[in-house]
């Protein structure tokens, strides 16, 4: 069916980007793939609705964020993801990832989502608020508090690394 | 670029995230295939109709959704069908009425008429109209999903499987009785979806399924008893599943709450007819 062919094209084009956001949210490669797959499954079921919207990518992201936030709420508040050991040819890459994931893991699901949207997706507070159903002011407040929490946990000697020169082998072992 | 960042440290956080995530890869081919296969299975289950037991399970889900919400308003997993129902008969091959793939999604034509807090007030008003001599408590309400008040409608992301619930306590002089109402998008994962059917199955005397003139199905559970140490918690429930993918469920108990309260009367204050009127009231949904 042509509509479902559109789904395949959409999924193939966007799964990678969704996967990176999912990895920042979950801190774990397996959980990230599960989150993306659950998201795309939901989109498939509702594809006629999704494909008729102005911005299916925004819808996909909103679905994934809602799934992540609501899924985390149902778990014990003491549960925290453990960063997967990710294969990397660069020791500095491993330290950056572990450092970042451990810092993000100290946040609740909503604050973690806000930081990812603001700093990885580079969205403004009103845009983040629109995505999450919050006011821009609430987004700014939560951002400030979340940053105050993670900044001390991030090493001061971070410097941008030309990771494009490394060979990417970031699949965690199954 | 978003210029609303505070300082260089914040910009560095963004750079850290991109540095950390940019070489993360997922198996897009496998994920796409698996998502499509899972989606096809769910779509096919909804299109080929449902057995009587599945209808019961759906009604139980609706009851579980109203019963199982904790103080934070979060749903528990749907309950499995209780053993008091008749066993699922050997399913006959259903005769599906295929939904054309180009047919517009009819659920988008209607949406919630009220904001979550408004549902409680409207429920209280409706109950007072139905039981004018009874006392009706102030309502409580709960919901999941993000609802946005608009001038003439309520905005909501239907992909988030939203629902609204509200409850009041009615006392008609025979004891306190909880009456609650659930309004939900019935197209979420694990739910029935549009165009549900009562596929012919022998249900118990207290459990029926009928089809309305507009294609909705109405599932009724009466005198459903849950044995407790202090007696039997008895409930009546009517669940309407509309052809355009909505679920409205009305329940009444012989207690002020569905758990953790004494049994206050022999039977719920609202019977099947009153609950059917409540569920079929046209004030819960509005056309676009």
Interface residues (C-beta under 8 A of the other chain):
Chain A: X1 X3 X4 X7 X8 X11 X12 X15 X16 X19 X20 X21 X22 X23 X24 X29 X32 X33 X36 X37 X40 X41 X42 X43 X44 X45 X46 X47 X48 X49 X50 X52 X59 X62 X63 X66 X70 X73 X74 X86 X88 X93 X96 X97 X99 X100 X101 X115 X116 X118 X119 X120 X122 X123 X124 X125 X127 X132 X133 X144 X147 X150 X151 X154 X158 X160 X161 X163 X166 X168 X170 X171
Chain B: X1 X2 X4 X5 X6 X9 X10 X12 X13 X14 X15 X16 X17 X18 X19 X20 X21 X22 X23 X24 X25 X26 X27 X28 X29 X31 X32 X34 X35 X36 X38 X39 X40 X42 X43 X72 X74 X101 X102 X104 X105 X107 X108 X144 X146 X148 X157 X158 X159 X160 X187 X189
